Amino acid sequence: MAIRLVVWCTWGALSGAVFAVALMLAERRRGLAELSMTRTAVWGAVGSASAPAVLMTIAYFEAGPREPLPYLIFVAATASLGAAMAAASLALARRAPR
């Protein structure tokens, strides 16, 4: 149980770090009010799909020829969750008092 918790926490931290770096590099000239919700969601999808995409690609090639659809579905699901969380984070940050 503890191993799974560590794996999921590491996965989330890595995905969040990739999102933060991607957003910082791509949107560095924009302030919080100028950030587009759509672009932020796209960077959230990129960040959250990066770790699963790498790990699933490694697992796919190590396991031999298999149907890639389950791998693609998993990566798409994590990208969708990352996009939703990034957009929600931006919406909450905009509502914060100054």
C-alpha positions in Angstrom: 0.0 0.0 0.0 2.8 2.5 0.9 4.7 1.7 -2.3 1.6 2.6 -4.4 1.2 5.8 -2.4 4.8 6.8 -3.1 4.5 5.9 -6.8 1.3 8.0 -7.2 2.8 10.9 -5.3 6.0 10.9 -7.3 3.9 10.6 -10.5 1.9 13.7 -9.5 4.9 15.7 -8.4 6.7 15.0 -11.7 3.6 15.9 -13.7 3.1 19.1 -11.8 6.8 20.0 -12.2 6.6 19.5 -16.0 3.5 21.6 -16.1 5.1 24.4 -14.1 8.2 24.4 -16.2 6.3 24.3 -19.5 3.9 27.1 -18.4 6.9 29.2 -17.1 8.8 28.8 -20.4 5.9 29.3 -22.8 4.0 32.0 -21.0 6.8 33.9 -19.2 5.8 37.3 -20.6 2.2 37.1 -19.5 0.8 38.0 -16.1 -1.9 36.0 -14.3 -4.7 38.1 -15.8 -3.3 37.7 -19.3 -3.0 33.9 -19.3 -5.5 32.1 -21.6 -7.6 29.4 -19.9 -7.3 27.3 -23.1 -3.5 27.6 -23.3 -3.1 26.9 -19.6 -5.3 23.8 -20.0 -3.1 22.7 -22.9 0.0 23.1 -20.8 -1.7 21.2 -18.0 -2.4 18.3 -20.4 1.2 18.3 -21.7 2.5 18.3 -18.2 0.3 15.6 -16.9 0.6 13.3 -19.9 4.4 13.5 -20.1 5.3 11.1 -17.3 2.6 8.5 -18.3 3.6 8.8 -21.9 7.2 8.1 -21.2 6.5 5.3 -18.7 3.8 3.7 -20.9 6.1 3.8 -24.0 8.8 2.0 -22.0 6.3 -0.6 -20.7 4.9 -1.1 -24.2 8.3 -1.9 -25.7 9.5 -4.0 -22.8 6.3 -6.2 -22.9 6.6 -6.9 -26.6 4.0 -6.3 -29.2 0.6 -5.6 -27.7 -2.5 -3.6 -28.4 -1.5 0.1 -27.9 -5.1 1.3 -27.3 -5.1 0.8 -23.4 -1.9 2.7 -23.2 -3.3 5.5 -25.3 -6.5 5.6 -23.3 -4.5 5.9 -20.1 -2.3 8.7 -21.4 -5.4 10.6 -22.8 -7.2 10.2 -19.4 -4.3 11.7 -17.5 -4.0 14.5 -20.0 -7.7 15.3 -19.6 -7.3 15.4 -15.8 -4.3 17.6 -16.0 -6.0 20.0 -18.4 -9.0 20.2 -16.0 -6.8 20.8 -13.0 -4.7 23.4 -14.7 -7.8 25.3 -15.8 -9.3 25.0 -12.3 -6.0 26.3 -10.7 -6.0 29.3 -13.0 -9.6 30.1 -12.2 -8.9 29.8 -8.5 -5.8 32.0 -8.8 -7.8 34.7 -10.6 -10.4 34.7 -7.8 -7.8 35.2 -5.0 -7.8 38.6 -3.4 -4.9 40.9 -4.2 
